[in-house]
Amino acid sequence: MEGRTDDIMVGSSNRKSSAITGSARKIKDNAADWHNLMLRWEKLNGEGFTVAGNIVNIRLARSQNDQLLLESPSSSSSSSSSAPSQQTGGAAELQDECNKLQDIVNKMVAVVTKMERLMTSQRGVQELEEFQFGAEGRKIPLFHGWSTKHFENSSSELLDSFRQELKLKQTILQEVAHTVTSDLSMVYLSCWLHLPYIPAHSRLTLEAMLLETGHRPL
């Protein structure tokens, strides 16, 4: 998911200047939407990593403070009286960061929902092609070489990756604020950052789709 590029905009002016229509137009628009949604995901992933890092730092700091209090029962009364206010402040800060992470994950859910709509749209194009031309599809490709089925398969592959990644993000959201060991916290942060369910070839799949539909020059 590295190598971020600018958004591909498909507006009314683009549509008017283009000669392609029908299934080709829909597939080309879908490719642009895939590109923009994946950029959106990358931005949210970066923001989420920062917030998750804040949660880990606050949680580990609170855990260390609690441990120090347990190990120092003979501490002065002034120190003991200040501890509740510090803990309350830390809890409020932790809750604020958790709310931020929840908001980011909610936005990720919205991104995946839009990806599902793209998949539905692409499947509709495929079904229309099969109705018009039979199970083998059209003889002449809409663009350079890809069949309509190839677009559907590529979209399905991308959607599956992002669905799995979203499940991981939701799990990290539920667990990261309750983790008191630094090793497990680092595992959560690493999993969030490195997108294990979105392999490098997902970017290649997207770029191939953009090349095929003319969004990238051959």
N, C-alpha and C positions, 0 to 999 in steps of 0.2 A: 504493500500500500504506500510505498514511498514514491517520490518523484511527482509531487503534486503539481498540477497545471491549472490554468485559468478555467473558469466556468465556460461551458459551451452553451450559448444562448440560442434558443429556437423561438423567435418571436414572429409576429405577423409579417414583418418586412422580409424575414428569411423565407417564409412560406410563399409569399407573393413572387419573390424573385426566382424561386425554384420551379423547375418543370416537372418534378416528380410528384405523383399523386397516389391515392389509394394505399395499398399495402406497403409500397416502398416508402411513402411519406410517413406512415405510422411507424414503421421499423426504424427509420432514421431519427424520428423524434424520440422514440424510446431509447435509442442509443445515447442521445444527448442527455436524456433524463437520468440514465444509469450513471453517466459520467458525473453529473452535478450532484446526485445523491451520494456517490462514493466520496466526493470531495467534502460534502457536508459531514459525512461520517468521520472522516479523518480529522476535521476541525473539532468535532465533539469528542473524539477519542483523546486528542491532545488536552482539551479543557478538563476532561474527566480524570486524566492521569494526574494533573496538577492538584485537583481537589482531593482525589484519593490519597495522594502523597501528604496533603495537609491533615487528612483524617488519621493516617498512620502516625504522623509525628505527634499529634495531640493525644492520641490514645496511648502511645508508648510513654509519653511524658507523664501522663496521669498514672499509668501503671507503676512507673518508677517512683513517683511521689508517694503513692499508696504503700509501696514496699518500704520506703524510707520511714514512713510513719509507723509501720508495724515493727520495724527494727529499732525505733527510738522512742519507747514508751515514756522515758524520763525527760522528754523535751520540755522546754519551758511552757508555761500556760499561755504566753503571748503567741508563741508559734502554733500551739494547738488551736487557739481561737481563730487564727488567720487561715488555718487549713480549710474549714468549711467554705469560706468565701472564695478561696482559690479553686476548690473543687467545683463549686457552683458555676463560677466563671468558665472553667474548663468544659463543663458539661454543656453550657449554652453555646460555646464556640464549636464544640464537637457536633451538636445538633444542627447548627447553622451550616456547617460543611456537609453534613449528611443530607440536608435538604437540597443543597446545591447539586450533589451527586445524583440525588433522586430526579431532579429536574433534567439533568443531562441524559440520564437513562430514559426518561420519558420521551425526550426528543429523539433518542436513538430508536425507540419503539415506533415513533412516527415515521422515521426514515425507512425502517423495514416495512412498515405498512404500505408506504408508497412504492417500495420495490415489489411488494406482492401485487399491487395494482398493475405495475408494468408487466409482471409475469402473466397476469390474467389477460392483459391487452395483447401480449405476444402470442399467447395460446389461442386467442380469438382469431388472430391473423392466420395462424397455422390451420385452424379448423376451416376457415373460409377458403384457404388455398386447397385443402383436401376436398372440400365440397365442389370447387370449381374445376380442379384438375385431377382428382383422384388421389389415392394414397401415395403415389409416387411424387406428387406435387408438379409444379410447373417445369417445363423442359429448359427454359431460358432463365437464369438467375436474375433477381431484381437488381443486383448491383454488379459485383465483379465475379464472385464465384460461390458465395455462400448460398445454400438453400434456406428456405424459410424455417425448416426444421433445425438447421444449424443455429439460427438465431434463438430459437426456443430453447435448445439444449444449453446454449451459453448463458442465457438468462436464468435458467433453472439452476445451473451450477453456481452462479453468483448469488442467487437468492438463498440457496442452501447454506452457503458459507456465512452470510450475514445473519441468518436465523440462528445458527449455532453460536456465532460470536455474541449475539444479543443475549442468549441464555447465559453465557459465561459472565457477561457484564452484570446481569441481574443477580447472579450468584455472588459476585464480588461485592455488589452493593449491599446485600444482606449480611455478609460476613465481615467485611473489612473493619467496621467500627467495633466489633466484638473481639477482635484478635489482639492478644496481649504479648505474643511472641514476635520478636523482630524477624526471625527467619520466615515464618508463615506470612507475615505482612509483606516482606519483599517478594515472596512468590506471587501474592495477589497483584502487587504493583507491576511485576514483570509480565504477568499474564495480561493485565490490562493494556500495557504499552505495546506488546509485540504481536497482538492479534493472531493467536495460534490457529484459529479456525478460518482465517482469511489468508490463504497461502499466496506466495509471490506471483504465481501464475494467474491469480485473479486479475491483477493489473494487466498482464499480457492479454488475457481474454478481453478485457475492456478495450485495450488499445487496438486489438485486432478487429473488434466490432466497429470502432471509430474509423479505422482505415477502410473497412469494407463499405461503410455507409457514406464515405466521403467527408467526414468531419476532420480527418487527418489526410494530408497529401500522401499519395503513394510514392 
